């Protein structure tokens, strides 16, 4: 049942006005000096209120209601609610981490807060919007804001990485625009739901449907970081600040689910198996490429970057099946792995802030000085690798089940078993390099001189404790998320 509600709009308006309030202080020196005393509390308040508003929608979704703000083509339903919760939760936890982890950069505090909150608006806008031009606008804003946040980091690496990111994503944005314009010219409509209800104009040219879908895959695939559009990912993460990297872990939730939202109507209109195999191919290649290139890395941020590419591939696989189980598995996996990555990168950020190096060969023996960070790191790492009883195990089990059932129906038992075994082997590779990174950073004999090194402040490891607790809770009670997922 669809009901009129302002809650989806309010979820965007809240961070917007908080960000605008921060921006208002920028031109005035006396306000700027006052704002510096409360800047981090304001950011925490803005993300916290947004999370609260999104949680207020959950009871409606659990009773099979759809919250819609028609004037703005915004809609909260079972397809995007899990993603919205995961995105807002990561931003809130990252804001807690930000209180003690943020060390400043190129942006003044007022601008920094504004762009962080604008980034949150972009993520939620991508999830809630069902208008093609609205989605394109949020994609463009996401690219622009991401580049600004990368440049925020001091040093020469950030402008170089931001420029590379700009070139790749600017070209990809043209593909998204081309696809949106083709759909609008053919259907004379930009609302995804209306296009789905009246797909007759699209059926007149199936080849054009495939071209539109391919443009969406290229455009959003480059923004996500899927192979072969991944070139910016290994450069951006080492160049950004530790706290910005935590915020960035929420980005794939919105982008991957938006890609599915854009492609699904066209698959429903013209259910081509070619489309499924294109997406599965990109997913499998990303999994293999990311896992194999993450293994030899010695810079832990570059290792995490290739680990992310591997996980992007895992995110695409269940959604590419276009089955109910695949959709449920995809939503659960995307949110779970993004949360675990947030915990992992927060731990790595704490190590970098304390030790001043990203080179794992220069670290070692930190477990005695950073026990809580070490424990959180290993729990998040084991969850990403899919070790029971953590949430990552159930997430991968759902993916394997969805893929097995699909392959069994399409290609027989031999192919289905072989595919699941292949994915399990890739998970073992992930487990090996993540465990090795834990050993290099926290165990063994210390290589550097870290006599004065101690555990990071409480507000820096509190988010990692919460995420570790969620890994255990969702592993034991996955229905907490599954009951909301479509």
C-alpha positions in Angstrom: 0.0 0.0 0.0 1.4 3.4 -1.0 0.9 6.3 1.4 1.8 9.9 1.1 4.6 10.9 3.5 7.1 13.7 4.0 9.6 11.4 5.7 11.7 10.6 2.6 11.9 14.4 1.8 12.6 15.1 5.5 15.6 12.7 5.4 17.1 14.9 2.7 16.1 18.2 4.1 17.6 17.6 7.5 21.2 17.2 6.4 20.7 20.0 3.9 19.7 22.6 6.4 22.4 21.4 8.8 24.9 21.8 6.0 23.5 25.2 5.0 23.8 26.4 8.6 27.5 25.4 8.6 28.0 27.1 5.3 26.4 30.3 6.6 29.2 30.8 9.0 31.9 30.7 6.3 32.0 34.4 5.2 32.0 35.7 8.8 35.2 35.5 10.8 33.5 35.9 14.2 31.0 33.1 13.4 33.8 30.9 12.0 35.8 31.1 15.2 32.7 30.2 17.2 31.8 27.4 14.8 35.2 25.8 15.2 34.3 25.0 18.8 31.1 23.1 17.9 31.8 22.0 14.3 32.1 18.3 15.1 29.0 18.3 17.3 27.0 19.9 14.5 28.1 17.2 12.1 27.2 14.5 14.6 23.8 16.1 15.2 23.1 16.3 11.5 23.9 12.7 10.8 22.2 11.5 14.0 18.9 13.3 13.2 19.0 11.9 9.7 19.5 8.3 11.0 16.6 8.9 13.4 14.3 10.0 10.6 15.1 7.0 8.5 14.5 4.7 11.5 11.1 6.2 11.8 10.2 4.8 8.4 11.0 1.3 9.3 7.6 0.4 11.0 5.8 1.5 7.9 8.0 -0.7 5.7 7.6 -3.7 8.0 3.8 -3.4 7.5 4.3 -3.4 3.7 3.6 0.3 3.2 5.4 2.4 0.7 6.2 6.0 1.7 6.0 8.4 -1.2 6.5 12.1 -1.8 5.1 12.4 -5.4 6.0 16.0 -6.0 9.7 15.2 -5.7 9.5 11.6 -7.0 10.8 10.3 -3.7 9.9 6.9 -2.4 10.9 4.7 0.5 10.2 1.0 0.1 11.7 -2.4 0.8 14.1 -2.0 -2.1 15.9 1.0 -0.6 15.2 1.0 3.2 18.0 -1.4 4.1 20.4 0.7 2.1 19.2 3.9 3.6 19.6 2.5 7.2 23.1 1.3 6.4 24.2 4.6 4.8 22.8 6.7 7.6 24.4 4.4 10.2 27.8 4.6 8.6 27.6 8.4 8.4 26.6 8.6 12.1 29.4 6.2 13.2 31.9 8.0 11.0 30.8 11.3 12.6 31.6 9.9 16.0 35.0 8.8 14.7 35.4 12.3 13.2 35.3 13.9 16.7 38.8 12.8 17.5 40.2 11.6 14.2 39.8 14.7 12.1 43.1 16.6 12.0 42.1 19.3 9.5 43.0 19.8 5.8 42.5 22.1 2.9 38.8 22.8 3.7 37.7 25.1 6.5 35.5 23.3 9.1 32.3 25.0 7.8 33.0 23.8 4.2 34.2 20.4 5.4 30.9 19.8 7.3 28.8 21.2 4.4 30.4 18.8 1.9 30.1 15.8 4.2 26.4 16.5 4.7 25.9 17.1 1.0 27.6 13.8 0.4 25.0 12.2 2.7 22.2 13.9 0.8 23.6 12.5 -2.5 23.6 9.0 -1.1 20.0 9.2 0.2 18.8 11.0 -2.9 20.2 8.2 -5.1 18.3 5.7 -2.9 15.0 7.5 -2.6 14.7 9.2 -6.0 12.7 7.4 -8.8 13.2 10.2 -11.4 15.9 9.6 -14.0 16.9 13.3 -14.1 17.0 13.4 -10.3 19.2 10.4 -10.2 21.5 11.9 -12.8 21.7 15.1 -10.7 22.6 13.1 -7.6 25.2 11.1 -9.6 26.8 14.3 -10.7 26.8 15.8 -7.2 28.3 12.6 -5.8 31.2 12.9 -8.2 31.8 16.6 -7.5 31.5 16.2 -3.7 33.8 13.1 -3.7 36.5 15.0 -5.6 36.3 17.9 -3.1 36.6 15.5 -0.2 39.6 13.8 -1.7 41.3 17.1 -2.3 40.7 18.0 1.4 43.6 15.8 2.4 46.9 17.7 2.7 49.8 16.6 0.5 50.5 16.2 -3.2 48.8 12.8 -3.6 45.2 14.1 -3.1 45.1 16.5 -6.1 46.7 13.8 -8.4 44.2 11.1 -7.3 41.3 13.6 -7.5 42.2 14.5 -11.1 42.3 10.8 -12.1 39.0 10.3 -10.4 37.5 13.3 -12.1 38.6 12.2 -15.6 37.2 8.7 -15.2 33.9 9.6 -13.6 33.3 12.7 -15.8 33.4 10.4 -18.8 31.2 7.9 -17.1 28.6 10.6 -16.3 28.2 11.2 -20.0 27.0 7.6 -20.4 24.5 8.0 -17.6 23.2 11.2 -19.3 23.0 9.6 -22.7 21.0 6.7 -21.2 18.6 9.1 -19.4 18.1 11.2 -22.5 17.4 8.1 -24.7 14.8 6.8 -22.2 13.1 10.3 -22.0 13.0 10.7 -25.8 11.4 7.3 -26.3 8.9 7.3 -23.4 8.4 11.0 -22.9 8.6 10.2 -19.2 11.4 10.3 -16.6 9.7 8.5 -13.7 10.9 4.9 -13.4 7.7 3.6 -12.1 5.6 5.2 -14.8 8.1 3.8 -17.4 7.6 0.4 -15.9 3.8 0.7 -16.1 3.9 1.8 -19.8 6.9 0.0 -21.4 5.3 -0.4 -24.9 7.5 2.3 -26.5 10.6 0.5 -25.3 9.5 -2.9 -26.7 9.5 -1.5 -30.2 13.3 -1.5 -30.2 14.9 -4.2 -28.0 18.4 -3.3 -29.2 18.0 0.2 -27.9 17.0 -1.3 -24.5 20.3 -3.1 -24.4 22.2 0.1 -25.4 20.5 2.0 -22.6 21.4 -0.7 -20.0 25.0 -0.9 -21.2 25.3 2.9 -20.8 24.0 2.7 -17.3 26.4 -0.1 -16.5 29.4 1.8 -17.8 28.3 5.0 -16.2 27.6 3.8 -12.7 30.1 0.9 -12.9 32.9 3.5 -13.2 31.5 5.4 -10.2 31.3 2.2 -8.2 34.8 1.0 -9.1 34.0 -2.2 -11.0 36.5 -3.7 -13.3 37.4 -2.5 -15.9 36.4 1.0 -14.7 38.3 0.7 -11.4 41.5 2.8 -12.2 40.8 5.5 -9.6 40.1 3.3 -6.6 43.7 2.3 -5.6 44.8 5.9 -5.8 41.9 7.7 -4.1 42.0 5.7 -0.8 45.7 6.3 0.0 45.3 9.9 -1.0 42.3 10.7 1.2 42.2 11.4 5.0 41.4 8.4 7.3 38.1 9.9 8.2 37.0 10.6 4.6 37.8 7.0 3.8 35.3 5.9 6.4 32.6 8.1 4.9 33.4 6.7 1.5 32.5 3.2 2.5 28.8 4.1 2.4 29.0 5.2 -1.3 28.7 1.7 -2.9 25.4 1.1 -1.0 23.7 3.9 -2.9 25.4 3.4 -6.2 25.0 -0.4 -6.5 21.3 -0.3 -5.5 20.7 2.6 -7.9 22.3 0.6 -10.7 19.8 -2.2 -9.9 16.9 0.3 -9.7 17.8 1.6 -13.2 18.3 -1.7 -14.9 15.5 -3.7 -13.4 12.6 -2.0 -15.3 14.4 -2.7 -18.6 15.1 -6.3 -17.7 11.4 -6.7 -16.8 10.4 -5.1 -20.2 12.9 -7.2 -22.2 14.3 -10.1 -20.1 17.4 -10.8 -22.0 19.8 -13.4 -20.7 22.7 -11.4 -22.4 22.1 -8.7 -19.8 22.4 -11.2 -16.9 25.7 -12.7 -18.3 27.2 -9.2 -18.8 26.6 -8.3 -15.2 27.7 -11.7 -13.9 30.9 -11.4 -16.0 31.7 -8.0 -14.6 31.0 -9.3 -11.1 33.2 -12.4 -11.4 36.1 -10.4 -13.0 35.9 -7.8 -10.3 36.0 -10.6 -7.6 39.0 -12.3 -9.1 40.9 -9.1 -10.0 40.4 -7.5 -6.6 41.3 -10.6 -4.6 44.5 -11.4 -6.6 45.8 -7.8 -6.5 44.9 -7.3 -2.9 47.1 -10.2 -1.9 50.6 -8.7 -2.7 50.0 -5.2 -1.5 52.1 -3.8 1.4 50.4 -0.5 1.7 47.3 -1.4 3.8 45.1 1.3 2.1 45.9 -0.1 -1.4 45.2 -3.6 0.0 41.8 -2.3 1.2 41.2 -0.6 -2.2 41.6 -3.9 -4.1 39.6 -5.6 -1.3 36.8 -3.1 -2.0 36.9 -3.9 -5.8 36.5 -7.6 -4.9 33.5 -6.8 -2.7 32.0 -4.6 -5.4 32.0 -7.7 -7.6 30.3 -9.7 -4.9 27.6 -7.0 -4.5 26.8 -7.2 -8.2 26.5 -11.0 -8.5 23.2 -11.6 -6.6 21.5 -8.5 -8.0 22.5 -9.5 -11.6 20.2 -12.6 -11.3 17.1 -10.5 -11.1 15.4 -13.0 -8.7 13.7 -12.4 -5.4 16.3 -14.3 -3.5 19.1 -12.5 -5.4 17.6 -9.1 -4.4 17.3 -10.0 -0.8 20.9 -11.5 -0.7 22.2 -8.5 -2.5 20.7 -6.0 -0.1 21.9 -7.9 3.0 25.4 -8.4 1.6 25.8 -4.7 0.4 24.9 -3.2 3.8 26.8 -5.8 5.8 30.0 -5.6 3.9 29.9 -1.8 3.8 29.5 -1.7 7.6 32.4 -4.2 8.0 34.6 -2.1 5.6 33.7 1.0 7.6 35.0 -0.8 10.8 38.1 -2.0 9.0 39.1 1.3 7.4 38.4 3.1 10.8 40.9 0.6 12.4 43.4 1.2 9.7 42.9 5.0 10.0 43.6 4.7 13.8 46.8 2.8 13.0 47.9 5.4 10.5 47.2 8.3 12.8 49.1 6.6 15.6 52.0 5.2 13.7 52.2 7.6 10.8 52.7 4.9 8.1 50.6 2.8 5.8 53.4 0.3 5.1 52.7 -3.0 6.8 56.4 -4.0 6.6 57.1 -1.0 8.9 54.5 -2.1 11.5 54.1 -5.1 13.9 53.5 -5.8 17.5 50.7 -3.2 18.0 48.3 -5.6 19.6 49.8 -4.9 23.0 49.3 -1.1 22.6 46.0 -1.1 20.6 44.1 -4.1 21.9 40.6 -2.8 21.2 41.5 -1.6 17.7 43.2 -5.0 17.0 40.1 -6.9 18.2 37.7 -4.8 16.1 40.0 -5.2 13.1 40.1 -9.0 13.2 36.3 -9.3 13.8 35.5 -7.1 10.8 38.1 -8.8 8.6 36.8 -12.3 9.5 33.2 -11.1 8.8 34.2 -9.8 5.3 35.9 -13.1 4.6 32.7 -14.9 5.6 33.8 -16.8 8.7 31.0 -18.1 10.9 29.2 -17.1 13.1 29.8 -13.5 11.9 27.3 -11.7 9.7 29.6 -12.0 6.6 29.1 -15.8 6.7 25.3 -15.5 6.4 25.7 -12.8 3.8 27.9 -15.0 1.6 25.7 -18.0 2.3 22.7 -16.1 0.8 24.7 -15.2 -2.2 25.9 -18.7 -2.8 22.4 -20.0 -2.4 21.0 -17.5 -4.9 23.7 -18.2 -7.5 23.4 -22.0 -7.0 19.7 -22.0 -7.6 20.0 -19.8 -10.6 22.9 -21.8 -12.2 21.1 -25.1 -11.4 18.1 -24.0 -13.3 20.0 -22.5 -16.2 23.1 -24.7 -16.6 22.7 -27.8 -14.4 24.2 -29.1 -11.2 27.9 -29.3 -12.4 28.1 -25.6 -13.3 26.2 -24.5 -10.2 28.5 -26.5 -7.9 31.6 -25.3 -9.8 30.6 -21.7 -9.5 29.9 -21.8 -5.8 33.3 -23.6 -5.2 35.0 -20.9 -7.2 33.5 -18.1 -5.1 34.4 -20.1 -1.9 38.0 -20.2 -3.1 38.0 -16.5 -3.7 36.8 -16.0 -0.1 39.7 -18.1 1.1 42.1 -15.8 -0.7 40.4 -12.9 1.0 40.8 -14.6 4.4 44.5 -15.2 3.7 45.4 -11.6 2.9 43.2 -10.1 5.6 44.7 -12.4 8.2 48.2 -11.7 6.9 47.5 -8.0 7.2 46.4 -8.4 10.8 49.6 -10.4 11.6 51.8 -7.8 9.9 50.2 -4.8 11.7 49.3 -6.2 15.1 51.3 -9.4 15.7 54.9 -10.3 15.5 57.9 -8.3 16.4 57.6 -4.5 16.0 59.7 -3.2 13.1 59.4 0.5 13.9 59.9 2.4 17.1 56.5 2.7 18.8 57.5 3.1 22.4 55.1 6.0 23.1 52.2 4.6 21.0 49.0 3.9 22.8 45.4 3.1 22.1 43.4 5.8 20.3 40.8 7.9 22.2 37.5 6.3 23.1 35.5 8.1 20.4 37.8 6.6 17.7 37.4 3.0 18.7 33.7 3.2 19.8 32.4 3.0 16.2 34.6 0.0 15.6 33.2 -1.7 18.7 29.7 -1.0 17.6 30.4 -2.5 14.1 32.0 -5.5 15.6 29.0 -6.0 17.8 26.7 -5.7 14.7 28.9 -8.4 13.0 28.0 -10.8 15.8 24.4 -9.7 16.2 23.6 -9.9 12.5 25.4 -13.2 12.2 23.2 -14.7 15.0 20.0 -12.8 14.1 20.1 -11.9 10.3 16.3 -11.5 10.3 16.9 -8.0 11.8 17.8 -6.9 8.2 16.1 -9.6 6.2 12.7 -8.5 7.6 13.1 -5.1 6.0 14.7 -6.2 2.7 12.5 -6.7 -0.3 
